[in-house]
Amino acid sequence: MSDKKIKLAVLFGGASSEHEVSRMSVTSILKNLDREKYDVIPVGITKQGEWFLYSGDIDNIKGGEWEQDCEHCTHAVLSPDPTHHGLIVFSDSVKVVPIDAVFPVLHGKNGEDGTVQGLFELAKIPYVGCGVIASADCMDKEITHIVLERAGVKMAKFISVRSYEMSDFDAVEKKITDCISYPVYVKPANAGSSVGVSPAKNKAELLKALELAFEHDKKVIVEETIVGQEVECAVMGNVFPTASHTGEIVSCDGFYDYDSKYINNTSKLYTPARITDEQEEKVRQTAVKAYSAIGCTGLSRVDFFVTENDVILNEINTLPGFTNISMYPKLMQNTGMTYSELLDKLIELAFNR
C-alpha cells in the first residue's frame, strides 16, 4: 500500500435478514477507521437491494434513519467492469468514483455467501474477507459439514432436509430420528446470527422448528444437541493464519439466539474462555485447521462446543459481527491490537491476497 490515502468503499445493510446487524457493525467500523489513512466511501444497501452512496451522519446508520436522508443518498452501483474500478454514481450526471478496496460489512445472504464477493472479483477490486468459494461453503451449513468432516474436523451429527420433503413430514421425522435422538437443533442451511434457529424436544416442536427454518431457506439442517461450553476463536491471515485466544459465551436466556446477541445484551462473555490449557490449544489448532481446509482468507470467527472430553466445531462465520459487544474484535483486541489496528490489518490482508 502506498502513502496516499486509500479510497475505501465500506458496504453496509444488504438484502438480508441480518441487515440490522450490519448497520450496528458498520457504525463501529466507520467510527474507528483512521481518516488519515483512508478516504472512506460509505455505500448503503437497502433490504430491497438498492445501492446508495451515503454522505450523511454516521450516527444515522445504526437505527436505519440514513435511508430517509435523501439529501445525502445518491443511487450508485459497483461496476463489474474492471476498467471502471469503482462506483458508478447516478447524480445530475453519471460519473465514476474510483475505489482502491472494499470492506463489505455485510452479514448473511447477499453479503457473506460469495455473491457480492463474485462482483468484487469481476471488478478486480481487493476486498476484506474470504473469497467466493470459502464464503459460499461457510455460509451453507451442509457444505461446511461435508468439507470439514472430510478434512477430519469433528462436528455434530446432522441430517439435511429440503423443503419439498415436507409434503411427508412423518417420513422426514423418521429420517431424522433414525440418525439423531431428540433434543435437536434446527437451522436454515444458509443464514447467520441464529436467525431461524430453534431447538426441538419432540415431534410437534420439530415440525414448528422446521417450518420456521424454511421461512429463511429452502434447505435446513437438523443437528444433534451438544451439551458443552460455547467457545469462539478469532482467526486472521491468508497463507499462514493465526488464532487468537478463546472467548466463551454464556446465554442468560438458555439459547444464544439473535436477541441475546444483538438486542437485550443479557449474555455474558468470558475472555479467556473458562477451559483447560489443553482444551484451549485444541480449539486454536482446530480453528486454524478448519479455516485453512475450507479456504478462508482475511478473517473468520470459528465457533465450538467444548465438552469434558471433546472439541466440536459448530460453524465458521466469514464476516462476524463487529459491534461494540461482538466477540471477534474483542478477541483480537485481547491480543494487544487496537480496534483501528485490527481494521488496518484486515485491509492490508485484502491487498496482500
C-alpha positions, 0 to 999 in steps of 0.5 A: 500500500502506498502513502496516499490515502486509500479510497475505501468503499465500506458496504453496509445493510444488504438484502438480508435478514441480518441487515440490522446487524450490519448497520450496528457493525458498520457504525463501529467500523466507520467510527474507528477507521483512521481518516488519515489513512483512508478516504472512506466511501460509505455505500448503503444497501437497502433490504430491497437491494438498492445501492446508495452512496451515503454522505450523511451522519454516521450516527444515522446508520445504526437505527436505519434513519440514513435511508430517509436522508435523501439529501445525502443518498445518491443511487450508485452501483459497483461496476463489474467492469474492471476498467471502471474500478469503482462506483458508478454514481447516478447524480445530475450526471453519471460519473465514476468514483474510483475505489482502491478496496472494499470492506463489505460489512455485510452479514448473511445472504447477499453479503457473506455467501460469495455473491457480492464477493463474485462482483468484487472479483469481476471488478478486480477490486481487493476486498476484506474477507474470504473469497467466493468459494470459502464464503459460499461453503461457510455460509451453507451449513451442509457444505461446511459439514461435508468439507470439514468432516472430510478434512477430519474436523469433528462436528455434530451429527446432522441430517439435511432436509429440503423443503419439498420433503415436507409434503411427508413430514412423518417420513422426514421425522423418521429420517431424522430420528433414525440418525439423531435422538431428540433434543435437536437443533434446527437451522436454515442451511444458509443464514447467520446470527441464529436467525431461524434457529430453534431447538426441538424436544419432540415431534410437534416442536420439530415440525414448528422448528422446521417450518420456521427454518424454511421461512429463511431457506429452502434447505435446513439442517437438523443437528444433534444437541451438544451439551458443552461450553460455547467457545469462539476463536478469532482467526486472521491471515491468508497463507499462514493464519493465526488464532487468537485466544478463546472467548466463551459465551454464556446465554442468560436466556438458555439459547444464544439466539439473535436477541441475546446477541444483538438486542437485550445484551443479557449474555455474558462473555468470558475472555479467556474462555473458562477451559483447560490449557489443553482444551484451549490449544485444541480449539486454536489448532482446530480453528486454524485447521478448519479455516485453512481446509475450507479456504478462508482468507482475511478473517473468520470467527470459528465457533465450538462446543467444548465438552469434558472430553471433546472439541466440536466445531459448530460453524465458521462465520466469514464476516462476524459481527463487529459491534461494540459487544461482538466477540471477534474484535474483542478477541483480537483486541485481547491480543494487544491490537487496537480496534483501528489496528485490527481494521488496518490489518484486515485491509492490508490482508485484502491487498496482500491476497 
